[in-house]
Amino acid sequence: MQRDNDVEHLEKLAAELAVRGFKVQLITPEHRLPSLAVANSEAAMLAESVVTGTDFYWWPWGQKIAPITDVTAAADIVARVLAPAPPP
């Protein structure tokens, strides 16, 4: 079942991001796509959701993150997007 595969891939990404210190929450509402809520532990306003589909991790606005077969690359990209900006 596709939903089970989506959840499995999101769980893998959640584990990789949790090791890096991000807050993660797998969201699996009935009759909707599962998603992964990710937040920077040191700056909660830096947060976003990730979904899966068509062999890729995706941002909710429809931009590809990385192939689901490359969890490390996906975690690198999510971590970079949710990193605080360096001080001026």
C-alpha positions in Angstrom: 0.0 0.0 0.0 1.4 3.4 -1.0 0.4 5.1 2.3 2.5 2.5 4.3 5.5 3.2 1.9 5.1 6.9 2.4 5.1 6.5 6.2 8.1 4.2 6.1 10.1 6.8 4.1 9.1 9.6 6.3 10.1 7.6 9.4 13.6 7.1 7.9 13.9 10.8 7.3 12.6 11.5 10.8 15.2 9.3 12.3 18.0 11.0 10.3 16.8 14.5 11.3 16.3 13.5 15.0 19.9 12.4 15.2 20.9 15.8 13.9 18.9 17.5 16.7 15.7 18.5 14.9 12.3 18.1 16.4 10.2 15.8 14.2 6.6 14.6 14.3 5.1 12.2 11.9 1.5 13.2 11.1 -0.8 10.5 9.7 -4.4 11.8 9.5 -7.0 9.6 8.0 -7.9 10.2 4.4 -4.9 12.6 3.9 -1.3 12.3 2.9 1.1 11.6 5.8 3.6 14.3 6.4 6.6 15.0 8.6 6.7 18.2 10.7 10.3 19.3 11.2 11.5 22.1 13.4 14.9 23.5 14.4 15.3 22.7 18.1 17.0 26.0 18.7 14.7 28.2 16.7 11.2 26.8 16.6 10.0 29.4 14.1 12.3 27.6 11.6 9.9 24.8 10.8 8.4 23.1 7.7 6.6 20.0 6.6 7.9 17.2 4.2 5.8 14.8 2.2 6.6 11.9 -0.1 5.4 10.9 -3.5 6.6 9.8 -6.9 9.9 8.5 -5.5 10.9 11.9 -4.0 10.7 13.8 -0.7 8.8 17.1 -1.4 8.2 20.4 0.2 4.4 21.1 0.6 4.5 23.7 -2.1 5.5 21.1 -4.7 9.3 21.4 -4.9 11.4 18.3 -4.9 13.9 17.8 -2.0 15.7 14.6 -2.9 15.0 11.0 -4.0 13.5 8.8 -1.3 16.4 6.5 -1.9 18.8 9.2 -0.6 17.7 9.9 3.0 21.1 11.6 3.8 20.7 14.1 0.9 17.2 14.9 1.9 18.2 15.4 5.5 21.1 17.7 4.4 18.7 19.8 2.4 16.1 20.1 5.1 18.7 20.9 7.7 20.2 23.6 5.4 16.7 25.2 4.8 15.9 25.2 8.6 19.3 26.5 9.7 19.3 29.9 11.3 20.9 32.7 9.2 24.4 33.5 10.3 24.8 36.8 12.1 25.7 39.8 9.9 
